[in-house]
Amino acid sequence: EKLNVSRQSISLWETNQTVPQIDYIMELSKIFNVTLDELCCNEENIDCSLNESIIKENEVIEFKLATGELLDSVKDISAMLNKHGYRTIYFGVKNDGEIIGQQVGESTERDISRIIYESIEPKIFPNIQILKYEGRNYFKVDFAGNCQPYSANGIYYMRMSDENRVLTRDELLVFIRTKYYSD
C-alpha cells in the first residue's frame, strides 16, 4: 500500500518474474530500514555478486572498472544528484555487474573522498565502503544531496538514461526556476 503498486506487481517480484524499479527498491529499503545490499542480496551471502542481485546499472547506479575512472565519475555524480538527489557508484565492477575487483591502497578511500569533495559544488560527503566478493575488493560509494544544482568542476550536468548531458545556460536557469520558484 505504501508503494502504491498492484498486488500483481508484488507477486511478479516475489516469484522472480520481474524486478521492481530502482525507485521502489529505494523506498522499500527506507520502509524496512535496511540497506540496499541487505534488500537486494541473498541472505546466505550479504556480500553477494552484483550479477546475482537485482541491481543493474541505471540512472542512479553506475559501475566503473576502477577508481582510475573517478575523475570522469564526478560528472556522473553531478548529473545524478541534479536529477535524482542520490547516487551509488561501484568501482571494480564491469558494466554488466560482474565484480572484477579493485586494488585497495593505503590512501584509496581518502583519495576517493578528496576528489569528490574538491570536484562537486555544493559540497557532498560520500559514504565509502570497501566490499569483498570471492576474494576481490570493490568499492561502493553512496551519496545524496538536496541542494541542486550540483556542478562537477564548474560544469552542470543532467542524467539522461545512462549518459550525462551538459546543461546549457538556459536549461540551468529553467532547472533553478522549476526547483525553487515553482508554485
Phi, psi and chi 1 to 4 in degrees:
 res  aa     phi    psi   chi1   chi2   chi3   chi4
   1 GLU       -  -41.7  -69.3  176.9   -1.7      -
   2 LYS   -63.8  -28.3  -69.6 -177.0 -179.8 -176.4
   3 LEU   -89.4  -12.9  -66.2  177.1      -      -
   4 ASN    58.8   48.3 -160.6   22.8      -      -
   5 VAL  -120.9  157.9  -64.7      -      -      -
   6 SER   -75.2  157.5   70.1      -      -      -
   7 ARG   -61.9  -33.9  -69.8 -177.7 -171.4  -90.0
   8 GLN   -63.2  -42.5 -178.9 -177.7   12.7      -
   9 SER   -61.7  -44.3  -67.0      -      -      -
  10 ILE   -63.1  -41.0  -66.1  169.8      -      -
  11 SER   -61.0  -40.1  175.3      -      -      -
  12 LEU   -65.8  -36.2  -67.5  172.2      -      -
  13 TRP   -66.1  -45.8  -61.1  -14.7      -      -
  14 GLU   -65.5  -28.5  -68.4  172.7  -22.0      -
  15 THR   -97.9   11.9   58.0      -      -      -
  16 ASN    57.8   28.8  -69.4  -36.4      -      -
  17 GLN   -85.3  -28.5  -65.6  178.7   35.0      -
  18 THR  -144.3  171.3   64.6      -      -      -
  19 VAL  -123.6  150.7  -65.6      -      -      -
  20 PRO   -70.4  154.5   15.9  -20.7      -      -
  21 GLN   -66.9  156.5  -64.7  173.9   -8.0      -
  22 ILE   -56.8  -34.5 -171.0   65.8      -      -
  23 ASP   -59.8  -41.7  -63.7  -15.0      -      -
  24 TYR   -68.9  -38.4  -67.7  129.1      -      -
  25 ILE   -62.4  -45.1  -64.4  170.3      -      -
  26 MET   -61.0  -44.1  -62.4  -67.8  -72.0      -
  27 GLU   -66.5  -39.9 -168.6   59.7   33.9      -
  28 LEU   -61.6  -39.1  -75.2  168.3      -      -
  29 SER   -64.1  -34.7   74.5      -      -      -
  30 LYS   -71.0  -44.2  -69.8  176.3 -170.8  172.3
  31 ILE   -60.2  -44.4  -69.4  168.9      -      -
  32 PHE   -91.3   -0.2  -66.6  113.5      -      -
  33 ASN    54.2   50.2 -164.9   28.6      -      -
  34 VAL  -131.4  160.3  -63.9      -      -      -
  35 THR   -75.8  164.9   67.0      -      -      -
  36 LEU   -61.9  -38.0  -72.4  175.3      -      -
  37 ASP   -60.0  -45.7  -74.5  -20.0      -      -
  38 GLU   -64.4  -37.3  -68.1  168.5  -36.5      -
  39 LEU   -73.1  -39.8 -175.1   63.5      -      -
  40 CYS   -92.8  -19.5  -64.1      -      -      -
  41 CYS   -99.0  154.9  -62.4      -      -      -
  42 ASN   -70.0  154.2   62.6   49.1      -      -
  43 GLU   -68.3  -28.8  -66.4  174.9   11.2      -
  44 GLU   -70.6  -25.3  -62.6  167.3    1.0      -
  45 ASN  -145.0   88.0 -176.5    8.3      -      -
  46 ILE   -60.4  -36.5  -67.8  -60.2      -      -
  47 ASP   -83.3   52.0  -73.4  -23.6      -      -
  48 CYS   -72.1  161.4   67.2      -      -      -
  49 SER   -68.0  141.6  165.7      -      -      -
  50 LEU   -63.0  -26.6  -63.1  172.3      -      -
  51 ASN   -60.8  -34.9  -69.6   -9.2      -      -
  52 GLU   -90.3   -3.4  -62.7  167.3    1.5      -
  53 SER  -101.9 -178.7   73.1      -      -      -
  54 ILE   -93.2    5.0   58.6  175.4      -      -
  55 ILE   -79.0  129.2  -61.7  175.5      -      -
  56 LYS  -131.0  155.1  -57.2 -114.6 -175.5  -80.9
  57 GLU   -64.6  134.5 -164.4  170.5   57.8      -
  58 ASN  -157.8 -155.1   56.6   46.6      -      -
  59 GLU   -71.2  -17.7  -75.8 -158.8   -8.2      -
  60 VAL  -123.9   -0.6  -66.9      -      -      -
  61 ILE  -128.4  129.1  -65.2  175.6      -      -
  62 GLU  -129.3  139.6 -178.0   82.4   17.1      -
  63 PHE  -108.9  136.2  -61.0  142.8      -      -
  64 LYS  -129.9  144.1  -61.8  -68.5 -175.8 -177.0
  65 LEU   -65.0  -40.2  -66.8  174.8      -      -
  66 ALA  -157.2  165.0      -      -      -      -
  67 THR   -67.3  -10.6   52.0      -      -      -
  68 GLY   -61.0  -18.5      -      -      -      -
  69 GLU   -90.1    6.5  -63.3 -177.4   75.1      -
  70 LEU   -63.3  -40.5 -174.8   57.4      -      -
  71 LEU   -59.7  -37.0  -69.8  174.7      -      -
  72 ASP   -76.2  -28.7 -166.3   49.3      -      -
  73 SER   -67.9  -21.7  -65.1      -      -      -
  74 VAL   -63.9  -26.6  -64.6      -      -      -
  75 LYS   -64.8  -42.6  -63.2  173.6 -170.9  173.8
  76 ASP   -60.4  -42.6  -62.2  -34.1      -      -
  77 ILE   -60.7  -49.3  -66.0  168.6      -      -
  78 SER   -58.7  -48.5  165.6      -      -      -
  79 ALA   -61.2  -44.2      -      -      -      -
  80 MET   -68.9  -41.9  -70.2  -53.4 -156.2      -
  81 LEU   -63.3  -38.1  -72.3  171.7      -      -
  82 ASN   -67.3  -35.2  -74.7  -26.2      -      -
  83 LYS   -88.1  -41.7 -174.2  155.0 -173.0 -173.9
  84 HIS  -118.7  -23.5  -63.4  -73.4      -      -
  85 GLY    88.4   -4.0      -      -      -      -
  86 TYR  -150.5  166.4   58.1   90.3      -      -
  87 ARG  -167.7  151.0  174.7  112.1  172.1   83.5
  88 THR  -136.6  132.0  -59.6      -      -      -
  89 ILE  -122.4  133.6  -62.3  179.0      -      -
  90 TYR  -107.5  130.0  -68.8   90.9      -      -
  91 PHE  -108.5  136.0  -68.2   95.9      -      -
  92 GLY    96.4   22.4      -      -      -      -
  93 VAL  -134.2  132.6  179.6      -      -      -
  94 LYS   -72.0  164.9  -72.7  179.1  163.3 -178.7
  95 ASN   -57.8  -28.2  -77.4  -14.4      -      -
  96 ASP   -85.7    2.2   65.0    1.9      -      -
  97 GLY    95.9   -3.6      -      -      -      -
  98 GLU   -71.0  127.0  178.6 -173.1  -10.2      -
  99 ILE   -81.8  117.0  -61.9  170.1      -      -
 100 ILE  -104.3  -14.7   58.4  171.2      -      -
 101 GLY    95.5  165.6      -      -      -      -
 102 GLN  -151.1  132.6  156.5   79.3   48.1      -
 103 GLN   -65.2  138.2 -106.3 -171.3  -30.5      -
 104 VAL  -115.3  110.8  178.3      -      -      -
 105 GLY   -94.0  177.1      -      -      -      -
 106 GLU   -60.1  -33.4 -170.4  175.3  -65.6      -
 107 SER  -113.6   11.7   65.9      -      -      -
 108 THR   -58.7  -48.6  -51.2      -      -      -
 109 GLU   -60.1  -44.9  -92.3 -175.2  -83.1      -
 110 ARG   -62.6  -40.7 -170.2  172.3  -19.3  114.6
 111 ASP   -63.6  -42.0  -67.7  -18.1      -      -
 112 ILE   -59.4  -51.0  -67.4  169.4      -      -
 113 SER   -60.0  -44.2  178.2      -      -      -
 114 ARG   -64.1  -46.2 -179.8 -175.2   49.8   77.4
 115 ILE   -63.0  -42.3  -70.9  170.5      -      -
 116 ILE   -64.5  -45.9  -68.1  171.3      -      -
 117 TYR   -60.7  -42.4 -178.0   81.5      -      -
 118 GLU   -75.8  -21.2  -69.7  173.9   -3.9      -
 119 SER   -99.0  -30.4  -58.1      -      -      -
 120 ILE  -100.1  132.3  -58.8  -64.8      -      -
 121 GLU  -129.1  137.8  -74.5  -68.8  -21.0      -
 122 PRO   -60.1  162.0    5.5   -5.8      -      -
 123 LYS   -63.4  144.0  -59.6  -62.9 -177.7 -158.0
 124 ILE  -128.4  162.2   59.8  168.2      -      -
 125 PHE  -126.8   99.1  -58.4   94.4      -      -
 126 PRO   -72.4  154.1   27.8  -34.2      -      -
 127 ASN   -98.9  116.7  177.3   32.6      -      -
 128 ILE  -112.9  126.3  -57.4  168.1      -      -
 129 GLN  -125.1  140.5  -63.1  174.7  -63.6      -
 130 ILE   -98.7  120.0  -59.2  172.4      -      -
 131 LEU  -111.4  162.2  -55.8  172.7      -      -
 132 LYS  -134.5  136.1 -171.1  173.4 -104.1 -171.9
 133 TYR  -140.0  122.9  176.7   72.8      -      -
 134 GLU    47.4   45.3  -66.4 -176.6   -9.5      -
 135 GLY    80.1    0.8      -      -      -      -
 136 ARG  -106.7  129.2  -65.8 -178.6  -66.9 -109.9
 137 ASN   -84.7  142.2  -66.5  -43.1      -      -
 138 TYR  -146.6  160.4   64.8  104.6      -      -
 139 PHE  -107.9  142.9  -76.1   92.6      -      -
 140 LYS  -119.7  122.9  178.2 -177.8 -179.4 -170.5
 141 VAL  -120.2  113.3 -178.1      -      -      -
 142 ASP  -107.0  144.0  -70.5  -50.4      -      -
 143 PHE  -156.0  158.2   34.7   87.5      -      -
 144 ALA  -148.0  159.8      -      -      -      -
 145 GLY  -170.6  148.8      -      -      -      -
 146 ASN  -127.9   27.2   58.9    4.5      -      -
 147 CYS  -110.0   42.9  -63.4      -      -      -
 148 GLN   -59.2  150.7  -70.6   92.4  -15.4      -
 149 PRO   -86.1  148.1   29.2  -32.6      -      -
 150 TYR  -103.9  142.8  -72.2   90.8      -      -
 151 SER  -118.5  155.1   68.1      -      -      -
 152 ALA  -114.9  111.2      -      -      -      -
 153 ASN    53.5   40.3  -61.5  -49.0      -      -
 154 GLY    84.8    1.8      -      -      -      -
 155 ILE  -116.0  136.6  -60.0  172.0      -      -
 156 TYR   -97.8  134.9  -63.9   88.6      -      -
 157 TYR  -126.3  157.1  -63.1   88.4      -      -
 158 MET  -133.1  138.3 -175.8   65.6   69.8      -
 159 ARG   -81.9  130.5 -171.0   70.1  166.4 -167.4
 160 MET  -128.8  106.0  -59.6  -63.8  169.3      -
 161 SER    60.6 -114.4 -176.0      -      -      -
 162 ASP  -112.2   24.1   62.5  -10.3      -      -
 163 GLU  -138.2  164.4   60.9 -174.7   18.1      -
 164 ASN  -107.9  143.0  -54.0  -39.9      -      -
 165 ARG  -123.2  134.5 -168.8  176.8   72.9 -175.6
 166 VAL   -70.2  131.4  174.8      -      -      -
 167 LEU   -80.8  133.1  -69.2  175.7      -      -
 168 THR   -74.0  168.6   65.6      -      -      -
 169 ARG   -56.3  -46.2  178.5 -176.1  171.4  -80.1
 170 ASP   -65.7  -40.9  -70.1  -19.1      -      -
 171 GLU   -63.5  -38.6  -71.0  170.8  -32.3      -
 172 LEU   -64.6  -42.5 -177.9   59.3      -      -
 173 LEU   -62.8  -42.6  -72.1  171.4      -      -
 174 VAL   -62.9  -42.6  167.9      -      -      -
 175 PHE   -58.5  -47.4  178.8   78.4      -      -
 176 ILE   -65.2  -45.0  -68.1  168.8      -      -
 177 ARG   -60.6  -45.3  -79.4 -172.2 -159.4  124.1
 178 THR   -64.4  -41.9  -56.5      -      -      -
 179 LYS   -70.4  -41.3  173.3  105.3  174.8  120.3
 180 TYR  -112.6  -16.5  -64.9  104.7      -      -
 181 TYR  -124.7   10.6  -60.1  106.7      -      -
 182 SER   -83.7  154.5   63.4      -      -      -
 183 ASP   -76.3      -  -68.1  -37.3      -      -
